[in-house]
Amino acid sequence: MPKSPTVVGSDFAWSYGTVTPLTAATGSASNTINDVTASFSQTILNNNFKSLANKVNELIVILQSNGTIS
């Protein structure tokens, strides 16, 4: 939850504190979340987690670079 708003120019900014990047030990990242299929594929599942972790980390970098989070 936001701590408290602060005024930045004419806009309000919320302070959320520090966010730690995620790690995914296995898998290959892409820009697609794939169907694991009815027969199940651990590789596809690992790749999906890796892709999601990478996207979350990209968002963390963007939010840190504009000062929203530290």
C-alpha positions as CSV (number, residue, x, y, z in Angstrom):
1,M,0.0,0.0,0.0
2,P,1.2,3.5,-0.6
3,K,2.7,5.3,2.3
4,S,1.7,8.8,1.5
5,P,1.4,11.1,-1.5
6,T,4.0,13.7,-2.3
7,V,3.6,16.5,-4.7
8,V,5.9,16.4,-7.8
9,G,5.3,19.5,-9.9
10,S,1.5,19.4,-10.3
11,D,1.3,15.7,-9.9
12,F,1.0,13.4,-6.9
13,A,3.6,10.6,-6.5
14,W,3.2,7.7,-4.2
15,S,6.1,6.1,-2.3
16,Y,6.1,2.3,-2.4
17,G,9.5,1.6,-1.0
18,T,12.1,-0.8,-2.3
19,V,11.2,-3.6,-4.7
20,T,13.6,-6.5,-5.2
21,P,14.0,-8.0,-8.7
22,L,12.7,-11.5,-9.2
23,T,14.9,-14.5,-10.2
24,A,13.8,-17.5,-12.2
25,A,16.5,-20.3,-12.0
26,T,15.5,-22.1,-15.2
27,G,13.8,-21.5,-18.5
28,S,14.2,-19.2,-21.5
29,A,12.5,-15.9,-21.5
30,S,10.4,-14.6,-24.4
31,N,7.5,-12.1,-24.9
32,T,4.9,-14.9,-25.0
33,I,3.2,-16.9,-22.3
34,N,2.6,-20.3,-23.9
35,D,0.0,-23.0,-23.2
36,V,1.5,-25.8,-21.1
37,T,-0.7,-28.2,-23.2
38,A,-2.8,-31.1,-22.0
39,S,0.1,-33.4,-21.9
40,F,2.0,-30.9,-19.7
41,S,5.5,-29.6,-20.4
42,Q,7.8,-28.6,-17.6
43,T,10.0,-26.8,-20.1
44,I,7.1,-24.6,-21.3
45,L,6.1,-23.9,-17.7
46,N,9.6,-23.0,-16.7
47,N,9.9,-20.7,-19.8
48,N,6.6,-19.0,-18.8
49,F,7.8,-18.3,-15.3
50,K,11.1,-16.9,-16.6
51,S,9.2,-14.7,-19.1
52,L,7.0,-13.3,-16.3
53,A,9.9,-12.7,-14.0
54,N,11.8,-10.8,-16.7
55,K,8.7,-8.6,-17.5
56,V,8.2,-7.8,-13.8
57,N,11.9,-6.9,-13.6
58,E,11.5,-4.6,-16.6
59,L,8.7,-2.9,-14.8
60,I,10.8,-2.5,-11.7
61,V,13.5,-0.8,-13.7
62,I,11.1,1.6,-15.3
63,L,9.5,2.5,-11.9
64,Q,12.9,2.9,-10.3
65,S,14.1,5.1,-13.2
66,N,11.2,7.5,-12.8
67,G,11.5,7.6,-9.0
68,T,8.2,5.8,-8.3
69,I,10.0,3.1,-6.3
70,S,13.5,2.8,-4.9
